[in-house]
Amino acid sequence: MAFAAGFTMPGGNNGDAPQEGMAILLTNAMFQAFVICNTIAMYTAILVAVCLIWAQLGDLNLVDTALRLALPLLGIVLTMISLAFMAGVYVVVSNLHWLAYVVLILGVLFIFTVLVVFTPLFCKTTSRFRIFRWITYFLFCVEVRASGSHNDD
């Protein structure tokens, strides 16, 4: 998704010389945020893929290390691609102010929700602080119960 978004820029490209091929919205701050977040998401997703390839090599220590590295990176990818999407849509609808604000509010709420749901998943075993591990483990258990995927047999 990040790869495709990097070539189909919001607002399109300039077709006139001498700026031919340049993004039309290049000086817009939210467009710049879109480009930065999209770039971070793309490169971090590549790192996650490489880590998961390491996990396929069969060494259990390497699997554990690869997954411990991949989970926080995946959190970064999910956050950055969400921010990039929010910034890109905001740029496209920015002339209609109420809709642009709705996009920003929904984007922030979604990113907060992703972080609340995802953080306990990778923090419950990676933190050095026992109390933090207990808190995130509790939050993880609450999320599992709320999802209905637990088994009380």
N, C-alpha and C positions, 0 to 999 in steps of 0.2 A: 504494500500500500504506500509506504513512504517513497519507494522508488518511483512509482507511477506519479505520485503527487509532485515529485521533484521536476518532472518534465511537463506536467499540465498545470502550470502556475495559475493561481487565481487572478482573474483580470486579463489573462492572455499575454501575448508577446507583441511587441511593437513591430510593425511591418514596414516602417519607413526608414530610409537611410538618414543619418549615420547610426541610429540606434536600433537598427534591424536585429531582431532576435532577442532583444533585451526585454525584461519584464516591464510591463506598463506601470505597475504599482511599486516599482523598486524603491521609491522614497517614502512609502507609507510605513509607519512604525509597526503596525500589526502584520503587514506583509513580511517585514524583516523578522518579526517574532516567528511567523509561520516557517520561514526558511531555516532559521536556527533550530527550532524544535524538530522540524522534519529531518534535518541533517543529523542531529543527535539521535533521533529515533532510528534512522537508517543504519548508522554505524554501530549503534548499540545492538540492534537486531542481528547484525552480522556476528558480533561477539557472542551473543546468545547461541546462535547456530553453531559456531565453532566449539563452544563449551559443550553443547549437547552431542556433537560429534565425538568429543573426548569421552563422553559418558558411554559411548557405544563400544569402547575398546576392551571392555571386559574386566579390567582391574577394579575391584570394589573400592579401594581408596581413591582411585581416579574418578570413579562414578560419584562418590560422595563429594569430593572436592569440586567437580564440574557442576553438580547440581547446586551446591552452596554458592558458587559464583554466578550461575545462570539465573537463579531466582531474583536476586536484587537487580540484576541487569534487566530482567524481564519487567520488573516494576518500573524501571526508568523508561523502557520502551513504551509501555502502556501509557505512562504519564505524558511522555513527549509526543506521542502520536495523537493523543487526545487534545493536548494543547495546540498542536499544529492544525488539527481539524477545526478546532474552535476558532483559531486566529484566521484560518483561510476562509471559513464561512462568514466570519465577522467582516472581513475585508470586502467580500462580494456583496453583502447586504448592508454595508455601512451607511448608504444614503437613506435608508429607511430606519431611523434611529430606534424606534421601539423594538423592531425585529432584531437589530444588532444587539440591543441590551438583553433581550430574551436569549439570544445565542450565547452571550457571555455568562449570564446567570446559570443557564442549563449546563454549560460547559464546566463551570466552576463546581457546581453541585455534583456532576458526574465524576469529575476528577477526584473530588473529596471522597465520594463513595468508593471509587476504585482503590484509593489509598487505604481507606478504612478496611476494606475487604481483603486487600492484598498484603498489607503490612504484617498482620499476624501470621500469615502463611510462611514468610521467610524469616521473621524475627523470633519465632518460638524456639528455634534451635541455634540461631547464629549469634545471639547476644551473649556477651560475657557476664552480664549482670543477671543474677538468678531471679530477682524480683521482676525485672522486665520480661524475662522468659515466662514466668508464671502469669503475668498480666496478659501477654500476647497469647499464651496457650489458652487462657480462659476465654479471651475474645475469639480465638479460633474455634473453640468448642461451642460457643454461643452461635457462631456463624454456621457451623455444621448442623446444630440443632434447628436453627431457623430455616435451613434449606430443606429439612425433612429427609436428608440422606443418611441419617444415623440409623442404627438397628438396635432396638431395645429388647431383643429376644434373650 
